[in-house]
């Protein structure tokens, strides 16, 4: 005799596993199509992502100027001018230093090449001049065969320069308005979630706190890293030490992969300019400093916002690099940190309100306490339950505060 319901044929554990599999498949489909949309909108998505990181970095300055009494529009303009001044000044100093030291670098590399050639002939390898010349000619032929590809890459890079310029303009606009009207934009965004607005608000605030701590801590760690390596390179007399220090600073924003790339470039320049011994010394200092950064600076400065295992970081970097290249690897870790901190806030129930105080006062005539008539509202002393947006039921507050649009002083 068959059971009454066909579901009794399936064990409960298998039924739960099937339900979870269906949910995971649906989530995977949604994430896949969302990734396709982001990939199609890379021209917009990438500048917006970088603008969020810049806003998290610059907002403390804007907020300090606001608290000092400056109007939001002026505080935002002053913050943007300070940031642009720092970037332009750093670029000018690095460019001037590079143009001054590049001829010296070429001379030192040529001298190092002659020393290496002499060591290959007189050293333990005992190579002949004809063999070295053959190796050099082979490398030159390889470069010549790849000349067309290199030229095509340069031309495509020139065509992409306009897109990069447009992305920079969009990035500046998004950063400006996020600094100026970020609270009102967030309030407008919350209105679309109805009763879920408190949870979304808590998740957004947790995500923003995590992102701010991560960006500010990463900038501090990268600045220390670039400064120390710049001092080491300058002390060794390596040409282009300032551009290399800036390269190490920016590469530090990409965990693991970035410092590997920047360290390799700096080591090769040191090798070409100062020889093998100083290159090995620099590499040893770089490794020691990197270990101190990972075990001291990162836990102290960034650890409060991000506490990922190195394996998790490598996996996140790999996924971000596969999906969006270098840019994806740069934003993969902060995105994962934001999701890790925000998702629990979406699941948690809001804290329960304390029960209203009860009035036990006896009426003068000894009868029962008076009760409010039906429809007359809550008894005295009981709070009116708020709506999802924080507005008491039955009334509306003036837009402002968290996200209102009625403040005219911000403009």
Secondary structure as the mmCIF struct_conf table of DSSP 4:
data_model
#
loop_
_struct_conf.conf_type_id
_struct_conf.id
_struct_conf.beg_label_comp_id
_struct_conf.beg_label_asym_id
_struct_conf.beg_label_seq_id
_struct_conf.end_label_comp_id
_struct_conf.end_label_asym_id
_struct_conf.end_label_seq_id
BEND BEND1 UNK A 4 UNK A 5
HELX_RH_3T_P HELX_RH_3T_P1 UNK A 6 UNK A 9
BEND BEND2 UNK A 10 UNK A 10
HELX_RH_AL_P HELX_RH_AL_P1 UNK A 12 UNK A 40
TURN_TY1_P TURN_TY1_P1 UNK A 41 UNK A 41
HELX_RH_AL_P HELX_RH_AL_P2 UNK A 42 UNK A 67
TURN_TY1_P TURN_TY1_P2 UNK A 68 UNK A 69
HELX_RH_AL_P HELX_RH_AL_P3 UNK A 72 UNK A 122
BEND BEND3 UNK A 123 UNK A 123
TURN_TY1_P TURN_TY1_P3 UNK A 124 UNK A 125
HELX_RH_AL_P HELX_RH_AL_P4 UNK A 129 UNK A 145
TURN_TY1_P TURN_TY1_P4 UNK A 146 UNK A 146
HELX_RH_AL_P HELX_RH_AL_P5 UNK A 147 UNK A 190
HELX_RH_3T_P HELX_RH_3T_P2 UNK A 191 UNK A 196
HELX_RH_AL_P HELX_RH_AL_P6 UNK A 197 UNK A 236
TURN_TY1_P TURN_TY1_P5 UNK A 237 UNK A 237
TURN_TY1_P TURN_TY1_P6 UNK A 239 UNK A 240
HELX_RH_AL_P HELX_RH_AL_P7 UNK A 241 UNK A 251
TURN_TY1_P TURN_TY1_P7 UNK A 252 UNK A 253
BEND BEND4 UNK A 254 UNK A 254
TURN_TY1_P TURN_TY1_P8 UNK A 255 UNK A 256
HELX_RH_AL_P HELX_RH_AL_P8 UNK A 257 UNK A 274
HELX_RH_AL_P HELX_RH_AL_P9 UNK A 276 UNK A 292
HELX_RH_PI_P HELX_RH_PI_P1 UNK A 293 UNK A 302
TURN_TY1_P TURN_TY1_P9 UNK A 303 UNK A 305
HELX_RH_AL_P HELX_RH_AL_P10 UNK A 310 UNK A 347
BEND BEND5 UNK A 348 UNK A 348
HELX_LH_PP_P HELX_LH_PP_P1 UNK A 349 UNK A 358
HELX_LH_PP_P HELX_LH_PP_P2 UNK A 361 UNK A 363
TURN_TY1_P TURN_TY1_P10 UNK A 364 UNK A 365
BEND BEND6 UNK A 366 UNK A 367
HELX_LH_PP_P HELX_LH_PP_P3 UNK A 368 UNK A 370
HELX_LH_PP_P HELX_LH_PP_P4 UNK A 372 UNK A 373
TURN_TY1_P TURN_TY1_P11 UNK A 374 UNK A 375
BEND BEND7 UNK A 376 UNK A 376
BEND BEND8 UNK A 378 UNK A 378
HELX_LH_PP_P HELX_LH_PP_P5 UNK A 379 UNK A 379
TURN_TY1_P TURN_TY1_P12 UNK A 380 UNK A 381
HELX_LH_PP_P HELX_LH_PP_P6 UNK A 382 UNK A 385
STRN STRN1 UNK A 386 UNK A 386
TURN_TY1_P TURN_TY1_P13 UNK A 388 UNK A 389
BEND BEND9 UNK A 390 UNK A 390
HELX_LH_PP_P HELX_LH_PP_P7 UNK A 391 UNK A 391
STRN STRN2 UNK A 392 UNK A 392
TURN_TY1_P TURN_TY1_P14 UNK A 393 UNK A 394
HELX_LH_PP_P HELX_LH_PP_P8 UNK A 397 UNK A 398
BEND BEND10 UNK A 399 UNK A 399
TURN_TY1_P TURN_TY1_P15 UNK A 401 UNK A 403
BEND BEND11 UNK A 405 UNK A 405
BEND BEND12 UNK A 408 UNK A 408
TURN_TY1_P TURN_TY1_P16 UNK A 409 UNK A 410
#
